[in-house]
Amino acid sequence: MNGAQPSAGNMFELDAIAACFIGGASTTGGIGRLSGALIGGLIMAVMSNGMQLMGTSTSTQQIVKGAVLLLAVAFDVWNKQRASA
């Protein structure tokens, strides 16, 4: 029936990883909730949709998503250091 395509999820790796970290997953592991991952996914979807509606190029979208991922990881690391001190 050709209902499923094996390449349907290509190039969504950055979105999935960023959604997990925005949702509260930790870089060291052991922390994270399903509700946080869902909220992170919604944030990434709204951000992607908004940039597409504004006509932003694909490369610029990837840069913005990467910057958001870096900010989420940096916040997690800063939060861990603050908690241990």
mmCIF file of the N, C-alpha and C atoms, coordinates in Angstrom:
data_MODEL
# 
_entry.id   MODEL 
# 
loop_
_atom_site.group_PDB 
_atom_site.id 
_atom_site.type_symbol 
_atom_site.label_atom_id 
_atom_site.label_alt_id 
_atom_site.label_comp_id 
_atom_site.label_asym_id 
_atom_site.label_entity_id 
_atom_site.label_seq_id 
_atom_site.pdbx_PDB_ins_code 
_atom_site.Cartn_x 
_atom_site.Cartn_y 
_atom_site.Cartn_z 
_atom_site.occupancy 
_atom_site.B_iso_or_equiv 
_atom_site.pdbx_formal_charge 
_atom_site.auth_seq_id 
_atom_site.auth_comp_id 
_atom_site.auth_asym_id 
_atom_site.auth_atom_id 
_atom_site.pdbx_PDB_model_num 
ATOM 1   N N  . MET A 1 1  ? 0.802  -1.187 0.000  1.00 0.00 ? 1  MET A N  1 
ATOM 2   C CA . MET A 1 1  ? 0.000  0.000  0.000  1.00 0.00 ? 1  MET A CA 1 
ATOM 3   C C  . MET A 1 1  ? 0.849  1.257  0.000  1.00 0.00 ? 1  MET A C  1 
ATOM 4   N N  . ASN A 1 2  ? 2.140  1.147  0.207  1.00 0.00 ? 2  ASN A N  1 
ATOM 5   C CA . ASN A 1 2  ? 3.044  2.292  0.250  1.00 0.00 ? 2  ASN A CA 1 
ATOM 6   C C  . ASN A 1 2  ? 2.612  3.328  1.291  1.00 0.00 ? 2  ASN A C  1 
ATOM 7   N N  . GLY A 1 3  ? 2.133  2.854  2.430  1.00 0.00 ? 3  GLY A N  1 
ATOM 8   C CA . GLY A 1 3  ? 1.661  3.751  3.478  1.00 0.00 ? 3  GLY A CA 1 
ATOM 9   C C  . GLY A 1 3  ? 2.785  4.336  4.319  1.00 0.00 ? 3  GLY A C  1 
ATOM 10  N N  . ALA A 1 4  ? 3.899  3.645  4.418  1.00 0.00 ? 4  ALA A N  1 
ATOM 11  C CA . ALA A 1 4  ? 5.013  4.106  5.249  1.00 0.00 ? 4  ALA A CA 1 
ATOM 12  C C  . ALA A 1 4  ? 6.250  4.284  4.387  1.00 0.00 ? 4  ALA A C  1 
ATOM 13  N N  . GLN A 1 5  ? 6.987  5.321  4.674  1.00 0.00 ? 5  GLN A N  1 
ATOM 14  C CA . GLN A 1 5  ? 8.220  5.593  3.956  1.00 0.00 ? 5  GLN A CA 1 
ATOM 15  C C  . GLN A 1 5  ? 9.394  5.460  4.923  1.00 0.00 ? 5  GLN A C  1 
ATOM 16  N N  . PRO A 1 6  ? 10.437 4.731  4.562  1.00 0.00 ? 6  PRO A N  1 
ATOM 17  C CA . PRO A 1 6  ? 11.563 4.559  5.486  1.00 0.00 ? 6  PRO A CA 1 
ATOM 18  C C  . PRO A 1 6  ? 12.335 5.847  5.742  1.00 0.00 ? 6  PRO A C  1 
ATOM 19  N N  . SER A 1 7  ? 12.181 6.831  4.895  1.00 0.00 ? 7  SER A N  1 
ATOM 20  C CA . SER A 1 7  ? 12.913 8.081  5.073  1.00 0.00 ? 7  SER A CA 1 
ATOM 21  C C  . SER A 1 7  ? 12.047 9.188  5.663  1.00 0.00 ? 7  SER A C  1 
ATOM 22  N N  . ALA A 1 8  ? 10.920 8.839  6.269  1.00 0.00 ? 8  ALA A N  1 
ATOM 23  C CA . ALA A 1 8  ? 9.973  9.841  6.763  1.00 0.00 ? 8  ALA A CA 1 
ATOM 24  C C  . ALA A 1 8  ? 10.539 10.669 7.910  1.00 0.00 ? 8  ALA A C  1 
ATOM 25  N N  . GLY A 1 9  ? 11.435 10.131 8.726  1.00 0.00 ? 9  GLY A N  1 
ATOM 26  C CA . GLY A 1 9  ? 11.944 10.858 9.882  1.00 0.00 ? 9  GLY A CA 1 
ATOM 27  C C  . GLY A 1 9  ? 13.333 11.434 9.701  1.00 0.00 ? 9  GLY A C  1 
ATOM 28  N N  . ASN A 1 10 ? 13.829 11.426 8.488  1.00 0.00 ? 10 ASN A N  1 
ATOM 29  C CA . ASN A 1 10 ? 15.165 11.972 8.257  1.00 0.00 ? 10 ASN A CA 1 
ATOM 30  C C  . ASN A 1 10 ? 15.212 13.467 8.554  1.00 0.00 ? 10 ASN A C  1 
ATOM 31  N N  . MET A 1 11 ? 16.308 13.907 9.107  1.00 0.00 ? 11 MET A N  1 
ATOM 32  C CA . MET A 1 11 ? 16.593 15.312 9.415  1.00 0.00 ? 11 MET A CA 1 
ATOM 33  C C  . MET A 1 11 ? 15.744 15.847 10.573 1.00 0.00 ? 11 MET A C  1 
ATOM 34  N N  . PHE A 1 12 ? 15.176 14.981 11.390 1.00 0.00 ? 12 PHE A N  1 
ATOM 35  C CA . PHE A 1 12 ? 14.441 15.417 12.574 1.00 0.00 ? 12 PHE A CA 1 
ATOM 36  C C  . PHE A 1 12 ? 15.199 15.099 13.854 1.00 0.00 ? 12 PHE A C  1 
ATOM 37  N N  . GLU A 1 13 ? 16.457 14.666 13.725 1.00 0.00 ? 13 GLU A N  1 
ATOM 38  C CA . GLU A 1 13 ? 17.235 14.294 14.890 1.00 0.00 ? 13 GLU A CA 1 
ATOM 39  C C  . GLU A 1 13 ? 17.497 15.493 15.794 1.00 0.00 ? 13 GLU A C  1 
ATOM 40  N N  . LEU A 1 14 ? 17.838 16.629 15.208 1.00 0.00 ? 14 LEU A N  1 
ATOM 41  C CA . LEU A 1 14 ? 18.106 17.834 15.989 1.00 0.00 ? 14 LEU A CA 1 
ATOM 42  C C  . LEU A 1 14 ? 16.860 18.269 16.740 1.00 0.00 ? 14 LEU A C  1 
ATOM 43  N N  . ASP A 1 15 ? 15.714 18.196 16.099 1.00 0.00 ? 15 ASP A N  1 
ATOM 44  C CA . ASP A 1 15 ? 14.458 18.569 16.754 1.00 0.00 ? 15 ASP A CA 1 
ATOM 45  C C  . ASP A 1 15 ? 14.164 17.652 17.937 1.00 0.00 ? 15 ASP A C  1 
ATOM 46  N N  . ALA A 1 16 ? 14.376 16.355 17.763 1.00 0.00 ? 16 ALA A N  1 
ATOM 47  C CA . ALA A 1 16 ? 14.076 15.400 18.829 1.00 0.00 ? 16 ALA A CA 1 
ATOM 48  C C  . ALA A 1 16 ? 15.001 15.594 20.028 1.00 0.00 ? 16 ALA A C  1 
ATOM 49  N N  . ILE A 1 17 ? 16.277 15.785 19.780 1.00 0.00 ? 17 ILE A N  1 
ATOM 50  C CA . ILE A 1 17 ? 17.227 15.974 20.876 1.00 0.00 ? 17 ILE A CA 1 
ATOM 51  C C  . ILE A 1 17 ? 16.957 17.293 21.581 1.00 0.00 ? 17 ILE A C  1 
ATOM 52  N N  . ALA A 1 18 ? 16.713 18.345 20.827 1.00 0.00 ? 18 ALA A N  1 
ATOM 53  C CA . ALA A 1 18 ? 16.426 19.646 21.432 1.00 0.00 ? 18 ALA A CA 1 
ATOM 54  C C  . ALA A 1 18 ? 15.138 19.597 22.241 1.00 0.00 ? 18 ALA A C  1 
ATOM 55  N N  . ALA A 1 19 ? 14.134 18.893 21.754 1.00 0.00 ? 19 ALA A N  1 
ATOM 56  C CA . ALA A 1 19 ? 12.876 18.785 22.498 1.00 0.00 ? 19 ALA A CA 1 
ATOM 57  C C  . ALA A 1 19 ? 13.090 18.100 23.838 1.00 0.00 ? 19 ALA A C  1 
ATOM 58  N N  . CYS A 1 20 ? 13.921 17.083 23.865 1.00 0.00 ? 20 CYS A N  1 
ATOM 59  C CA . CYS A 1 20 ? 14.188 16.384 25.131 1.00 0.00 ? 20 CYS A CA 1 
ATOM 60  C C  . CYS A 1 20 ? 14.899 17.299 26.121 1.00 0.00 ? 20 CYS A C  1 
ATOM 61  N N  . PHE A 1 21 ? 15.898 18.035 25.667 1.00 0.00 ? 21 PHE A N  1 
ATOM 62  C CA . PHE A 1 21 ? 16.632 18.905 26.584 1.00 0.00 ? 21 PHE A CA 1 
ATOM 63  C C  . PHE A 1 21 ? 15.804 20.111 27.010 1.00 0.00 ? 21 PHE A C  1 
ATOM 64  N N  . ILE A 1 22 ? 14.993 20.646 26.119 1.00 0.00 ? 22 ILE A N  1 
ATOM 65  C CA . ILE A 1 22 ? 14.108 21.748 26.499 1.00 0.00 ? 22 ILE A CA 1 
ATOM 66  C C  . ILE A 1 22 ? 13.093 21.252 27.526 1.00 0.00 ? 22 ILE A C  1 
ATOM 67  N N  . GLY A 1 23 ? 12.654 20.023 27.378 1.00 0.00 ? 23 GLY A N  1 
ATOM 68  C CA . GLY A 1 23 ? 11.683 19.442 28.291 1.00 0.00 ? 23 GLY A CA 1 
ATOM 69  C C  . GLY A 1 23 ? 12.238 19.060 29.643 1.00 0.00 ? 23 GLY A C  1 
ATOM 70  N N  . GLY A 1 24 ? 13.537 19.136 29.841 1.00 0.00 ? 24 GLY A N  1 
ATOM 71  C CA . GLY A 1 24 ? 14.098 18.897 31.160 1.00 0.00 ? 24 GLY A CA 1 
ATOM 72  C C  . GLY A 1 24 ? 14.963 17.668 31.293 1.00 0.00 ? 24 GLY A C  1 
ATOM 73  N N  . ALA A 1 25 ? 15.255 16.963 30.217 1.00 0.00 ? 25 ALA A N  1 
ATOM 74  C CA . ALA A 1 25 ? 16.155 15.822 30.325 1.00 0.00 ? 25 ALA A CA 1 
ATOM 75  C C  . ALA A 1 25 ? 17.555 16.319 30.666 1.00 0.00 ? 25 ALA A C  1 
ATOM 76  N N  . SER A 1 26 ? 18.274 15.529 31.430 1.00 0.00 ? 26 SER A N  1 
ATOM 77  C CA . SER A 1 26 ? 19.601 15.932 31.886 1.00 0.00 ? 26 SER A CA 1 
ATOM 78  C C  . SER A 1 26 ? 20.691 15.333 31.005 1.00 0.00 ? 26 SER A C  1 
ATOM 79  N N  . THR A 1 27 ? 21.803 16.026 30.892 1.00 0.00 ? 27 THR A N  1 
ATOM 80  C CA . THR A 1 27 ? 22.929 15.508 30.123 1.00 0.00 ? 27 THR A CA 1 
ATOM 81  C C  . THR A 1 27 ? 23.599 14.348 30.841 1.00 0.00 ? 27 THR A C  1 
ATOM 82  N N  . THR A 1 28 ? 23.452 14.287 32.160 1.00 0.00 ? 28 THR A N  1 
ATOM 83  C CA . THR A 1 28 ? 24.079 13.211 32.932 1.00 0.00 ? 28 THR A CA 1 
ATOM 84  C C  . THR A 1 28 ? 23.160 12.021 33.100 1.00 0.00 ? 28 THR A C  1 
ATOM 85  N N  . GLY A 1 29 ? 21.907 12.142 32.699 1.00 0.00 ? 29 GLY A N  1 
ATOM 86  C CA . GLY A 1 29 ? 20.968 11.031 32.744 1.00 0.00 ? 29 GLY A CA 1 
ATOM 87  C C  . GLY A 1 29 ? 20.212 10.951 34.052 1.00 0.00 ? 29 GLY A C  1 
ATOM 88  N N  . GLY A 1 30 ? 19.178 10.122 34.051 1.00 0.00 ? 30 GLY A N  1 
ATOM 89  C CA . GLY A 1 30 ? 18.419 9.861  35.254 1.00 0.00 ? 30 GLY A CA 1 
ATOM 90  C C  . GLY A 1 30 ? 17.315 10.850 35.559 1.00 0.00 ? 30 GLY A C  1 
ATOM 91  N N  . ILE A 1 31 ? 17.233 11.935 34.820 1.00 0.00 ? 31 ILE A N  1 
ATOM 92  C CA . ILE A 1 31 ? 16.211 12.943 35.087 1.00 0.00 ? 31 ILE A CA 1 
ATOM 93  C C  . ILE A 1 31 ? 15.445 13.196 33.797 1.00 0.00 ? 31 ILE A C  1 
ATOM 94  N N  . GLY A 1 32 ? 14.164 13.340 33.927 1.00 0.00 ? 32 GLY A N  1 
ATOM 95  C CA . GLY A 1 32 ? 13.336 13.645 32.764 1.00 0.00 ? 32 GLY A CA 1 
ATOM 96  C C  . GLY A 1 32 ? 11.972 13.015 32.922 1.00 0.00 ? 32 GLY A C  1 
ATOM 97  N N  . ARG A 1 33 ? 10.975 13.662 32.360 1.00 0.00 ? 33 ARG A N  1 
ATOM 98  C CA . ARG A 1 33 ? 9.615  13.162 32.436 1.00 0.00 ? 33 ARG A CA 1 
ATOM 99  C C  . ARG A 1 33 ? 8.985  13.223 31.053 1.00 0.00 ? 33 ARG A C  1 
ATOM 100 N N  . LEU A 1 34 ? 7.992  12.400 30.856 1.00 0.00 ? 34 LEU A N  1 
ATOM 101 C CA . LEU A 1 34 ? 7.292  12.370 29.586 1.00 0.00 ? 34 LEU A CA 1 
ATOM 102 C C  . LEU A 1 34 ? 6.602  13.706 29.309 1.00 0.00 ? 34 LEU A C  1 
ATOM 103 N N  . SER A 1 35 ? 6.011  14.289 30.329 1.00 0.00 ? 35 SER A N  1 
ATOM 104 C CA . SER A 1 35 ? 5.327  15.568 30.132 1.00 0.00 ? 35 SER A CA 1 
ATOM 105 C C  . SER A 1 35 ? 6.311  16.654 29.699 1.00 0.00 ? 35 SER A C  1 
ATOM 106 N N  . GLY A 1 36 ? 7.523  16.638 30.247 1.00 0.00 ? 36 GLY A N  1 
ATOM 107 C CA . GLY A 1 36 ? 8.537  17.603 29.841 1.00 0.00 ? 36 GLY A CA 1 
ATOM 108 C C  . GLY A 1 36 ? 8.950  17.422 28.392 1.00 0.00 ? 36 GLY A C  1 
ATOM 109 N N  . ALA A 1 37 ? 9.104  16.171 27.977 1.00 0.00 ? 37 ALA A N  1 
ATOM 110 C CA . ALA A 1 37 ? 9.464  15.901 26.581 1.00 0.00 ? 37 ALA A CA 1 
ATOM 111 C C  . ALA A 1 37 ? 8.355  16.350 25.635 1.00 0.00 ? 37 ALA A C  1 
ATOM 112 N N  . LEU A 1 38 ? 7.104  16.153 26.040 1.00 0.00 ? 38 LEU A N  1 
ATOM 113 C CA . LEU A 1 38 ? 5.983  16.601 25.205 1.00 0.00 ? 38 LEU A CA 1 
ATOM 114 C C  . LEU A 1 38 ? 5.950  18.124 25.105 1.00 0.00 ? 38 LEU A C  1 
ATOM 115 N N  . ILE A 1 39 ? 6.187  18.798 26.200 1.00 0.00 ? 39 ILE A N  1 
ATOM 116 C CA . ILE A 1 39 ? 6.223  20.262 26.172 1.00 0.00 ? 39 ILE A CA 1 
ATOM 117 C C  . ILE A 1 39 ? 7.389  20.749 25.315 1.00 0.00 ? 39 ILE A C  1 
ATOM 118 N N  . GLY A 1 40 ? 8.532  20.101 25.449 1.00 0.00 ? 40 GLY A N  1 
ATOM 119 C CA . GLY A 1 40 ? 9.678  20.451 24.607 1.00 0.00 ? 40 GLY A CA 1 
ATOM 120 C C  . GLY A 1 40 ? 9.385  20.231 23.135 1.00 0.00 ? 40 GLY A C  1 
ATOM 121 N N  . GLY A 1 41 ? 8.679  19.144 22.819 1.00 0.00 ? 41 GLY A N  1 
ATOM 122 C CA . GLY A 1 41 ? 8.288  18.885 21.432 1.00 0.00 ? 41 GLY A CA 1 
ATOM 123 C C  . GLY A 1 41 ? 7.337  19.937 20.898 1.00 0.00 ? 41 GLY A C  1 
ATOM 124 N N  . LEU A 1 42 ? 6.403  20.363 21.733 1.00 0.00 ? 42 LEU A N  1 
ATOM 125 C CA . LEU A 1 42 ? 5.481  21.420 21.320 1.00 0.00 ? 42 LEU A CA 1 
ATOM 126 C C  . LEU A 1 42 ? 6.212  22.738 21.086 1.00 0.00 ? 42 LEU A C  1 
ATOM 127 N N  . ILE A 1 43 ? 7.172  23.052 21.950 1.00 0.00 ? 43 ILE A N  1 
ATOM 128 C CA . ILE A 1 43 ? 7.951  24.282 21.766 1.00 0.00 ? 43 ILE A CA 1 
ATOM 129 C C  . ILE A 1 43 ? 8.720  24.231 20.459 1.00 0.00 ? 43 ILE A C  1 
ATOM 130 N N  . MET A 1 44 ? 9.361  23.095 20.183 1.00 0.00 ? 44 MET A N  1 
ATOM 131 C CA . MET A 1 44 ? 10.119 22.969 18.935 1.00 0.00 ? 44 MET A CA 1 
ATOM 132 C C  . MET A 1 44 ? 9.192  23.027 17.721 1.00 0.00 ? 44 MET A C  1 
ATOM 133 N N  . ALA A 1 45 ? 8.020  22.426 17.813 1.00 0.00 ? 45 ALA A N  1 
ATOM 134 C CA . ALA A 1 45 ? 7.084  22.443 16.685 1.00 0.00 ? 45 ALA A CA 1 
ATOM 135 C C  . ALA A 1 45 ? 6.582  23.850 16.416 1.00 0.00 ? 45 ALA A C  1 
ATOM 136 N N  . VAL A 1 46 ? 6.253  24.591 17.460 1.00 0.00 ? 46 VAL A N  1 
ATOM 137 C CA . VAL A 1 46 ? 5.790  25.966 17.285 1.00 0.00 ? 46 VAL A CA 1 
ATOM 138 C C  . VAL A 1 46 ? 6.908  26.829 16.698 1.00 0.00 ? 46 VAL A C  1 
ATOM 139 N N  . MET A 1 47 ? 8.128  26.622 17.201 1.00 0.00 ? 47 MET A N  1 
ATOM 140 C CA . MET A 1 47 ? 9.263  27.389 16.692 1.00 0.00 ? 47 MET A CA 1 
ATOM 141 C C  . MET A 1 47 ? 9.519  27.072 15.211 1.00 0.00 ? 47 MET A C  1 
ATOM 142 N N  . SER A 1 48 ? 9.482  25.794 14.853 1.00 0.00 ? 48 SER A N  1 
ATOM 143 C CA . SER A 1 48 ? 9.699  25.403 13.455 1.00 0.00 ? 48 SER A CA 1 
ATOM 144 C C  . SER A 1 48 ? 8.598  25.939 12.552 1.00 0.00 ? 48 SER A C  1 
ATOM 145 N N  . ASN A 1 49 ? 7.368  25.815 12.992 1.00 0.00 ? 49 ASN A N  1 
ATOM 146 C CA . ASN A 1 49 ? 6.244  26.299 12.199 1.00 0.00 ? 49 ASN A CA 1 
ATOM 147 C C  . ASN A 1 49 ? 6.325  27.810 12.032 1.00 0.00 ? 49 ASN A C  1 
ATOM 148 N N  . GLY A 1 50 ? 6.635  28.525 13.086 1.00 0.00 ? 50 GLY A N  1 
ATOM 149 C CA . GLY A 1 50 ? 6.747  29.978 13.009 1.00 0.00 ? 50 GLY A CA 1 
ATOM 150 C C  . GLY A 1 50 ? 7.831  30.427 12.044 1.00 0.00 ? 50 GLY A C  1 
ATOM 151 N N  . MET A 1 51 ? 8.980  29.745 12.089 1.00 0.00 ? 51 MET A N  1 
ATOM 152 C CA . MET A 1 51 ? 10.059 30.127 11.172 1.00 0.00 ? 51 MET A CA 1 
ATOM 153 C C  . MET A 1 51 ? 9.699  29.803 9.734  1.00 0.00 ? 51 MET A C  1 
ATOM 154 N N  . GLN A 1 52 ? 8.969  28.699 9.507  1.00 0.00 ? 52 GLN A N  1 
ATOM 155 C CA . GLN A 1 52 ? 8.546  28.372 8.147  1.00 0.00 ? 52 GLN A CA 1 
ATOM 156 C C  . GLN A 1 52 ? 7.529  29.386 7.632  1.00 0.00 ? 52 GLN A C  1 
ATOM 157 N N  . LEU A 1 53 ? 6.609  29.800 8.492  1.00 0.00 ? 53 LEU A N  1 
ATOM 158 C CA . LEU A 1 53 ? 5.616  30.792 8.080  1.00 0.00 ? 53 LEU A CA 1 
ATOM 159 C C  . LEU A 1 53 ? 6.260  32.149 7.798  1.00 0.00 ? 53 LEU A C  1 
ATOM 160 N N  . MET A 1 54 ? 7.356  32.464 8.486  1.00 0.00 ? 54 MET A N  1 
ATOM 161 C CA . MET A 1 54 ? 8.063  33.724 8.240  1.00 0.00 ? 54 MET A CA 1 
ATOM 162 C C  . MET A 1 54 ? 8.930  33.647 6.991  1.00 0.00 ? 54 MET A C  1 
ATOM 163 N N  . GLY A 1 55 ? 9.110  32.452 6.437  1.00 0.00 ? 55 GLY A N  1 
ATOM 164 C CA . GLY A 1 55 ? 9.900  32.304 5.229  1.00 0.00 ? 55 GLY A CA 1 
ATOM 165 C C  . GLY A 1 55 ? 11.399 32.199 5.488  1.00 0.00 ? 55 GLY A C  1 
ATOM 166 N N  . THR A 1 56 ? 11.767 31.780 6.680  1.00 0.00 ? 56 THR A N  1 
ATOM 167 C CA . THR A 1 56 ? 13.180 31.637 7.024  1.00 0.00 ? 56 THR A CA 1 
ATOM 168 C C  . THR A 1 56 ? 13.773 30.461 6.256  1.00 0.00 ? 56 THR A C  1 
ATOM 169 N N  . SER A 1 57 ? 14.993 30.611 5.800  1.00 0.00 ? 57 SER A N  1 
ATOM 170 C CA . SER A 1 57 ? 15.636 29.536 5.042  1.00 0.00 ? 57 SER A CA 1 
ATOM 171 C C  . SER A 1 57 ? 15.916 28.344 5.959  1.00 0.00 ? 57 SER A C  1 
ATOM 172 N N  . THR A 1 58 ? 16.069 27.185 5.342  1.00 0.00 ? 58 THR A N  1 
ATOM 173 C CA . THR A 1 58 ? 16.279 25.956 6.099  1.00 0.00 ? 58 THR A CA 1 
ATOM 174 C C  . THR A 1 58 ? 17.571 26.005 6.891  1.00 0.00 ? 58 THR A C  1 
ATOM 175 N N  . SER A 1 59 ? 18.614 26.561 6.319  1.00 0.00 ? 59 SER A N  1 
ATOM 176 C CA . SER A 1 59 ? 19.892 26.621 7.037  1.00 0.00 ? 59 SER A CA 1 
ATOM 177 C C  . SER A 1 59 ? 19.797 27.542 8.249  1.00 0.00 ? 59 SER A C  1 
ATOM 178 N N  . THR A 1 60 ? 19.085 28.638 8.122  1.00 0.00 ? 60 THR A N  1 
ATOM 179 C CA . THR A 1 60 ? 18.903 29.537 9.264  1.00 0.00 ? 60 THR A CA 1 
ATOM 180 C C  . THR A 1 60 ? 18.058 28.864 10.341 1.00 0.00 ? 60 THR A C  1 
ATOM 181 N N  . GLN A 1 61 ? 17.064 28.097 9.941  1.00 0.00 ? 61 GLN A N  1 
ATOM 182 C CA . GLN A 1 61 ? 16.254 27.366 10.912 1.00 0.00 ? 61 GLN A CA 1 
ATOM 183 C C  . GLN A 1 61 ? 17.114 26.389 11.705 1.00 0.00 ? 61 GLN A C  1 
ATOM 184 N N  . GLN A 1 62 ? 18.009 25.691 11.021 1.00 0.00 ? 62 GLN A N  1 
ATOM 185 C CA . GLN A 1 62 ? 18.895 24.741 11.710 1.00 0.00 ? 62 GLN A CA 1 
ATOM 186 C C  . GLN A 1 62 ? 19.832 25.456 12.682 1.00 0.00 ? 62 GLN A C  1 
ATOM 187 N N  . ILE A 1 63 ? 20.305 26.632 12.300 1.00 0.00 ? 63 ILE A N  1 
ATOM 188 C CA . ILE A 1 63 ? 21.181 27.404 13.186 1.00 0.00 ? 63 ILE A CA 1 
ATOM 189 C C  . ILE A 1 63 ? 20.422 27.837 14.433 1.00 0.00 ? 63 ILE A C  1 
ATOM 190 N N  . VAL A 1 64 ? 19.201 28.311 14.262 1.00 0.00 ? 64 VAL A N  1 
ATOM 191 C CA . VAL A 1 64 ? 18.400 28.746 15.409 1.00 0.00 ? 64 VAL A CA 1 
ATOM 192 C C  . VAL A 1 64 ? 18.079 27.559 16.318 1.00 0.00 ? 64 VAL A C  1 
ATOM 193 N N  . LYS A 1 65 ? 17.725 26.436 15.739 1.00 0.00 ? 65 LYS A N  1 
ATOM 194 C CA . LYS A 1 65 ? 17.437 25.244 16.540 1.00 0.00 ? 65 LYS A CA 1 
ATOM 195 C C  . LYS A 1 65 ? 18.676 24.773 17.287 1.00 0.00 ? 65 LYS A C  1 
ATOM 196 N N  . GLY A 1 66 ? 19.829 24.836 16.629 1.00 0.00 ? 66 GLY A N  1 
ATOM 197 C CA . GLY A 1 66 ? 21.078 24.468 17.299 1.00 0.00 ? 66 GLY A CA 1 
ATOM 198 C C  . GLY A 1 66 ? 21.406 25.410 18.441 1.00 0.00 ? 66 GLY A C  1 
ATOM 199 N N  . ALA A 1 67 ? 21.147 26.697 18.260 1.00 0.00 ? 67 ALA A N  1 
ATOM 200 C CA . ALA A 1 67 ? 21.385 27.666 19.329 1.00 0.00 ? 67 ALA A CA 1 
ATOM 201 C C  . ALA A 1 67 ? 20.457 27.414 20.510 1.00 0.00 ? 67 ALA A C  1 
ATOM 202 N N  . VAL A 1 68 ? 19.204 27.070 20.233 1.00 0.00 ? 68 VAL A N  1 
ATOM 203 C CA . VAL A 1 68 ? 18.255 26.749 21.301 1.00 0.00 ? 68 VAL A CA 1 
ATOM 204 C C  . VAL A 1 68 ? 18.718 25.502 22.049 1.00 0.00 ? 68 VAL A C  1 
ATOM 205 N N  . LEU A 1 69 ? 19.219 24.514 21.324 1.00 0.00 ? 69 LEU A N  1 
ATOM 206 C CA . LEU A 1 69 ? 19.742 23.309 21.959 1.00 0.00 ? 69 LEU A CA 1 
ATOM 207 C C  . LEU A 1 69 ? 20.940 23.635 22.832 1.00 0.00 ? 69 LEU A C  1 
ATOM 208 N N  . LEU A 1 70 ? 21.851 24.453 22.343 1.00 0.00 ? 70 LEU A N  1 
ATOM 209 C CA . LEU A 1 70 ? 23.009 24.850 23.144 1.00 0.00 ? 70 LEU A CA 1 
ATOM 210 C C  . LEU A 1 70 ? 22.593 25.590 24.404 1.00 0.00 ? 70 LEU A C  1 
ATOM 211 N N  . LEU A 1 71 ? 21.613 26.468 24.295 1.00 0.00 ? 71 LEU A N  1 
ATOM 212 C CA . LEU A 1 71 ? 21.119 27.183 25.479 1.00 0.00 ? 71 LEU A CA 1 
ATOM 213 C C  . LEU A 1 71 ? 20.490 26.231 26.486 1.00 0.00 ? 71 LEU A C  1 
ATOM 214 N N  . ALA A 1 72 ? 19.746 25.244 26.013 1.00 0.00 ? 72 ALA A N  1 
ATOM 215 C CA . ALA A 1 72 ? 19.113 24.287 26.917 1.00 0.00 ? 72 ALA A CA 1 
ATOM 216 C C  . ALA A 1 72 ? 20.160 23.446 27.642 1.00 0.00 ? 72 ALA A C  1 
ATOM 217 N N  . VAL A 1 73 ? 21.189 22.998 26.930 1.00 0.00 ? 73 VAL A N  1 
ATOM 218 C CA . VAL A 1 73 ? 22.249 22.204 27.553 1.00 0.00 ? 73 VAL A CA 1 
ATOM 219 C C  . VAL A 1 73 ? 23.064 23.063 28.512 1.00 0.00 ? 73 VAL A C  1 
ATOM 220 N N  . ALA A 1 74 ? 23.367 24.297 28.119 1.00 0.00 ? 74 ALA A N  1 
ATOM 221 C CA . ALA A 1 74 ? 24.119 25.185 29.004 1.00 0.00 ? 74 ALA A CA 1 
ATOM 222 C C  . ALA A 1 74 ? 23.335 25.469 30.285 1.00 0.00 ? 74 ALA A C  1 
ATOM 223 N N  . PHE A 1 75 ? 22.021 25.647 30.164 1.00 0.00 ? 75 PHE A N  1 
ATOM 224 C CA . PHE A 1 75 ? 21.196 25.870 31.351 1.00 0.00 ? 75 PHE A CA 1 
ATOM 225 C C  . PHE A 1 75 ? 21.210 24.643 32.256 1.00 0.00 ? 75 PHE A C  1 
ATOM 226 N N  . ASP A 1 76 ? 21.166 23.441 31.663 1.00 0.00 ? 76 ASP A N  1 
ATOM 227 C CA . ASP A 1 76 ? 21.207 22.218 32.451 1.00 0.00 ? 76 ASP A CA 1 
ATOM 228 C C  . ASP A 1 76 ? 22.522 22.085 33.201 1.00 0.00 ? 76 ASP A C  1 
ATOM 229 N N  . VAL A 1 77 ? 23.621 22.346 32.526 1.00 0.00 ? 77 VAL A N  1 
ATOM 230 C CA . VAL A 1 77 ? 24.936 22.257 33.165 1.00 0.00 ? 77 VAL A CA 1 
ATOM 231 C C  . VAL A 1 77 ? 25.052 23.306 34.269 1.00 0.00 ? 77 VAL A C  1 
ATOM 232 N N  . TRP A 1 78 ? 24.607 24.525 34.003 1.00 0.00 ? 78 TRP A N  1 
ATOM 233 C CA . TRP A 1 78 ? 24.660 25.585 35.023 1.00 0.00 ? 78 TRP A CA 1 
ATOM 234 C C  . TRP A 1 78 ? 23.806 25.228 36.222 1.00 0.00 ? 78 TRP A C  1 
ATOM 235 N N  . ASN A 1 79 ? 22.646 24.658 35.976 1.00 0.00 ? 79 ASN A N  1 
ATOM 236 C CA . ASN A 1 79 ? 21.745 24.259 37.051 1.00 0.00 ? 79 ASN A CA 1 
ATOM 237 C C  . ASN A 1 79 ? 22.368 23.164 37.906 1.00 0.00 ? 79 ASN A C  1 
ATOM 238 N N  . LYS A 1 80 ? 23.050 22.194 37.284 1.00 0.00 ? 80 LYS A N  1 
ATOM 239 C CA . LYS A 1 80 ? 23.729 21.126 38.016 1.00 0.00 ? 80 LYS A CA 1 
ATOM 240 C C  . LYS A 1 80 ? 24.860 21.671 38.878 1.00 0.00 ? 80 LYS A C  1 
ATOM 241 N N  . GLN A 1 81 ? 25.644 22.610 38.336 1.00 0.00 ? 81 GLN A N  1 
ATOM 242 C CA . GLN A 1 81 ? 26.739 23.196 39.099 1.00 0.00 ? 81 GLN A CA 1 
ATOM 243 C C  . GLN A 1 81 ? 26.215 24.008 40.273 1.00 0.00 ? 81 GLN A C  1 
ATOM 244 N N  . ARG A 1 82 ? 25.135 24.724 40.071 1.00 0.00 ? 82 ARG A N  1 
ATOM 245 C CA . ARG A 1 82 ? 24.548 25.524 41.135 1.00 0.00 ? 82 ARG A CA 1 
ATOM 246 C C  . ARG A 1 82 ? 23.990 24.632 42.236 1.00 0.00 ? 82 ARG A C  1 
ATOM 247 N N  . ALA A 1 83 ? 23.391 23.500 41.866 1.00 0.00 ? 83 ALA A N  1 
ATOM 248 C CA . ALA A 1 83 ? 22.818 22.595 42.843 1.00 0.00 ? 83 ALA A CA 1 
ATOM 249 C C  . ALA A 1 83 ? 23.894 21.883 43.679 1.00 0.00 ? 83 ALA A C  1 
ATOM 250 N N  . SER A 1 84 ? 25.031 21.588 43.042 1.00 0.00 ? 84 SER A N  1 
ATOM 251 C CA . SER A 1 84 ? 26.096 20.886 43.769 1.00 0.00 ? 84 SER A CA 1 
ATOM 252 C C  . SER A 1 84 ? 26.905 21.811 44.659 1.00 0.00 ? 84 SER A C  1 
ATOM 253 N N  . ALA A 1 85 ? 26.844 23.114 44.423 1.00 0.00 ? 85 ALA A N  1 
ATOM 254 C CA . ALA A 1 85 ? 27.631 24.059 45.234 1.00 0.00 ? 85 ALA A CA 1 
ATOM 255 C C  . ALA A 1 85 ? 26.926 24.442 46.511 1.00 0.00 ? 85 ALA A C  1 
# 
